[in-house]
């Protein structure tokens, strides 16, 4: 599909859209008309500095009835700006982009929109990059070799409030965690004050469950889950899930990768 023109445009989709703002020649944003109370597809913004890649991803997503691409960005800075303007339901982003990389963009997006899920779609499959992205707030991580079914499964998982990693990506992340634990093993004396419930919640976090899923699993409110997670962060001296799991493994609060 050819790239949208620089000037404003009007196009026909499942819902009527008009162009809201043009950033540069190969980045664009669409603003949806009001849905009049009807259910609507999940709105997604794509970010990649290669136009061919964006076109391929968009073509794949356009085949899904429950997903609508509402914007494209070629840099991390443009991605953050587009998210602030259209507030999409999800983001698909590469890691290596000019001006601002995918990790930095994810951090900025999650600061502005803590509940906005970010799915990383990249060529990098090494464990350190996976951990870096998850530490920044990514909710899922896929290789660019992933199939359309993989992408759809990932988006459905994010829509349900869960984290999504393919078995291959989870494997390299676990190996990277193992190396870090072995290299920097220590016990945080403050970790001993963690309550049984906090340990249980941390174990479920280590299993990739979202606060919503943990709440359903334990039969408590999502707010209570987040309170427990906050207490764990404070006691372990961390501020994100990846570091909490890593610190919890070091301190023996959760089982390490087997």
C-alpha positions as CSV (number, residue, x, y, z in Angstrom):
1,X,0.0,0.0,0.0
2,X,1.4,3.4,-0.9
3,X,2.3,5.8,1.9
4,X,-0.3,8.4,2.7
5,X,0.3,11.9,1.1
6,X,1.7,14.8,3.2
7,X,-1.5,16.8,2.9
8,X,-4.7,16.0,4.8
9,X,-6.7,13.1,3.5
10,X,-10.0,11.4,3.9
11,X,-10.2,7.6,3.6
12,X,-13.0,5.0,4.1
13,X,-12.6,2.3,6.7
14,X,-15.0,0.3,8.8
15,X,-15.5,3.6,10.5
16,X,-15.1,7.0,8.8
17,X,-11.6,8.5,9.5
18,X,-10.0,11.8,8.7
19,X,-6.3,12.7,9.0
20,X,-5.7,14.5,12.2
21,X,-2.0,15.5,11.8
22,X,0.9,14.8,9.5
23,X,4.3,14.6,11.2
24,X,6.7,13.8,8.4
25,X,6.2,12.3,4.9
26,X,6.0,8.7,6.1
27,X,4.1,9.2,9.4
28,X,0.5,9.8,9.8
29,X,-2.4,9.8,12.2
30,X,-6.1,9.1,11.8
31,X,-8.8,10.2,14.2
32,X,-11.9,8.0,14.3
33,X,-15.4,9.4,14.1
34,X,-17.6,8.8,17.1
35,X,-18.8,5.2,17.2
36,X,-22.3,6.2,18.4
37,X,-22.1,3.8,21.2
38,X,-21.3,0.8,19.0
39,X,-18.4,-1.5,19.7
40,X,-15.4,-0.9,17.7
41,X,-12.1,-2.6,16.7
42,X,-9.0,-2.3,18.9
43,X,-7.1,0.8,17.8
44,X,-3.4,0.3,17.2
45,X,-0.5,2.5,16.4
46,X,2.5,1.0,14.5
47,X,6.1,2.4,14.8
48,X,9.1,1.3,12.7
49,X,11.6,3.4,10.8
50,X,11.3,1.2,7.7
51,X,8.2,2.1,5.6
52,X,8.2,-1.3,4.0
53,X,8.0,-3.0,7.4
54,X,5.2,-0.7,8.5
55,X,3.2,-1.4,5.4
56,X,3.6,-5.2,5.8
57,X,2.5,-5.0,9.5
58,X,-0.4,-2.8,8.6
59,X,-1.5,-5.2,5.8
60,X,-1.4,-8.0,8.2
61,X,-3.4,-6.2,10.8
62,X,-5.9,-5.0,8.2
63,X,-6.9,-8.7,7.8
64,X,-8.1,-8.8,11.4
65,X,-11.7,-7.7,11.9
66,X,-11.1,-6.7,15.5
67,X,-8.0,-4.5,15.0
68,X,-7.8,-1.1,13.3
69,X,-4.5,0.7,12.6
70,X,-5.0,4.4,13.5
71,X,-1.5,5.7,13.1
72,X,2.0,5.1,12.0
73,X,5.3,6.6,13.2
74,X,8.9,6.3,11.9
75,X,10.6,7.5,15.1
76,X,10.1,7.0,18.8
77,X,9.4,10.7,19.3
78,X,6.6,10.6,16.7
79,X,5.2,7.5,18.3
80,X,4.9,9.3,21.7
81,X,3.3,12.3,20.0
82,X,0.7,10.2,18.1
83,X,-0.2,8.3,21.3
84,X,-0.8,11.5,23.1
85,X,-3.1,12.7,20.3
86,X,-5.2,9.6,19.5
87,X,-4.8,7.6,22.7
88,X,-4.9,4.2,21.0
89,X,-5.8,0.8,22.6
90,X,-2.3,-0.7,21.9
91,X,1.1,0.0,20.3
92,X,3.3,-2.1,18.1
93,X,6.8,-0.8,18.0
94,X,10.3,-1.7,16.9
95,X,13.2,-1.0,19.2
96,X,15.8,0.6,16.8
97,X,14.5,3.9,15.6
98,X,16.0,7.4,15.2
99,X,15.5,10.3,17.6
100,X,14.1,8.1,20.3
101,X,14.4,4.3,20.4
102,X,11.6,1.9,21.2
103,X,12.7,1.4,24.8
104,X,12.7,5.1,25.5
105,X,9.4,5.6,23.7
106,X,7.8,2.8,25.7
107,X,9.0,4.4,29.0
108,X,7.5,7.8,27.9
109,X,4.2,6.2,26.8
110,X,3.8,4.2,30.0
111,X,4.5,7.4,32.0
112,X,1.6,9.2,30.2
113,X,-0.7,6.1,29.9
114,X,0.1,3.5,32.5
115,X,-2.5,1.1,31.2
116,X,-1.6,1.4,27.5
117,X,-0.1,-2.0,26.4
118,X,3.0,-1.9,24.2
119,X,3.9,-4.9,22.0
120,X,7.5,-4.9,20.8
121,X,8.0,-6.3,17.3
122,X,11.7,-6.5,16.5
123,X,14.6,-8.5,15.0
124,X,16.3,-8.6,18.4
125,X,15.9,-11.9,20.2
126,X,18.7,-11.7,22.8
127,X,17.7,-11.9,26.4
128,X,19.1,-8.5,27.5
129,X,17.0,-6.7,24.9
130,X,13.9,-8.6,26.0
131,X,14.5,-7.6,29.6
132,X,15.3,-4.0,28.7
133,X,12.0,-3.7,26.8
134,X,10.0,-5.4,29.6
135,X,11.7,-3.3,32.2
136,X,10.6,-0.2,30.2
137,X,7.0,-1.3,30.5
138,X,6.4,-3.4,27.4
139,X,3.6,-5.9,27.8
140,X,4.7,-8.3,25.0
141,X,7.7,-9.1,22.8
142,X,7.6,-10.7,19.4
143,X,10.2,-11.4,16.7
144,X,9.6,-9.9,13.3
145,X,9.5,-13.5,12.0
146,X,6.3,-14.0,14.0
147,X,3.2,-15.1,12.0
148,X,0.0,-13.2,11.8
149,X,-1.5,-15.7,14.2
150,X,1.2,-14.9,16.7
151,X,0.5,-11.2,16.5
152,X,-3.2,-11.8,16.8
153,X,-2.7,-14.0,19.9
154,X,-0.4,-11.4,21.4
155,X,-2.9,-8.6,20.9
156,X,-5.7,-10.7,22.4
157,X,-3.5,-11.4,25.4
158,X,-2.8,-7.7,25.8
159,X,-6.4,-6.9,25.4
160,X,-7.1,-9.3,28.3
161,X,-4.6,-7.4,30.4
162,X,-1.9,-10.2,30.2
163,X,1.7,-10.3,29.2
164,X,2.7,-12.1,26.0
165,X,6.0,-13.8,25.2
166,X,6.5,-16.6,22.7
167,X,8.2,-19.7,24.2
168,X,11.4,-18.8,22.3
169,X,11.5,-15.3,23.6
170,X,10.6,-16.4,27.1
171,X,13.5,-18.9,26.9
172,X,16.2,-16.3,26.1
173,X,14.8,-14.0,28.8
174,X,15.0,-16.7,31.4
175,X,18.6,-17.5,30.4
176,X,19.5,-13.9,30.7
177,X,17.9,-13.7,34.2
178,X,19.8,-16.8,35.2
179,X,23.1,-15.2,34.2
180,X,22.3,-12.0,36.1
181,X,21.2,-14.0,39.2
182,X,24.4,-16.1,39.1
183,X,26.6,-13.1,38.5
184,X,25.1,-10.7,41.1
185,X,23.6,-13.1,43.6
186,X,22.8,-11.6,47.0
187,X,20.1,-11.5,49.6
188,X,18.3,-8.3,50.4
189,X,17.8,-8.2,54.1
190,X,14.6,-6.3,53.7
191,X,13.1,-9.0,51.6
192,X,12.5,-11.2,54.7
193,X,9.7,-8.9,55.7
194,X,7.6,-9.8,52.7
195,X,4.3,-11.3,53.7
196,X,3.0,-14.7,52.4
197,X,0.5,-12.9,50.2
198,X,3.2,-10.6,48.8
199,X,5.3,-13.6,48.0
200,X,2.3,-15.2,46.3
201,X,1.6,-12.1,44.2
202,X,5.3,-11.8,43.3
203,X,5.3,-15.4,42.2
204,X,2.3,-14.8,39.9
205,X,4.0,-11.6,38.5
206,X,7.1,-13.8,37.8
207,X,4.7,-16.1,35.8
208,X,3.8,-13.2,33.6
209,X,0.3,-12.5,35.0
210,X,-1.1,-9.0,34.9
211,X,-2.6,-7.4,38.0
212,X,-6.1,-8.1,36.6
213,X,-5.3,-11.7,36.1
214,X,-3.8,-12.1,39.5
215,X,-6.9,-10.5,41.0
216,X,-9.1,-13.0,39.3
217,X,-6.8,-15.9,40.3
218,X,-6.7,-14.9,44.0
219,X,-10.3,-13.6,44.3
220,X,-9.2,-10.2,45.4
221,X,-9.5,-6.7,43.9
222,X,-7.1,-5.4,41.3
223,X,-6.4,-2.4,43.6
224,X,-5.4,-4.8,46.4
225,X,-3.0,-6.6,44.0
226,X,-1.4,-3.3,43.0
227,X,-1.0,-2.5,46.7
228,X,0.8,-5.8,47.3
229,X,3.0,-5.2,44.2
230,X,3.8,-1.7,45.5
231,X,4.8,-3.1,48.9
232,X,7.1,-5.6,47.2
233,X,8.7,-2.9,45.1
234,X,9.4,-0.9,48.2
235,X,10.8,-3.8,50.2
236,X,13.0,-4.9,47.3
237,X,14.1,-1.4,46.4
238,X,12.9,-1.7,42.8
239,X,10.3,0.2,40.6
240,X,9.3,-2.3,37.9
241,X,8.2,-5.9,37.4
242,X,11.4,-7.2,35.8
243,X,13.6,-5.9,38.6
244,X,11.1,-7.1,41.2
245,X,11.2,-10.7,39.8
246,X,15.0,-10.6,39.5
247,X,15.4,-9.3,43.0
248,X,12.8,-11.8,44.3
249,X,14.7,-14.7,42.7
250,X,18.0,-13.5,44.2
251,X,16.4,-13.3,47.6
252,X,14.7,-16.6,47.4
253,X,11.1,-15.1,47.4
254,X,10.2,-16.8,44.1
255,X,11.6,-19.8,42.3
256,X,14.4,-19.2,39.8
257,X,14.2,-20.4,36.2
258,X,14.5,-24.2,36.1
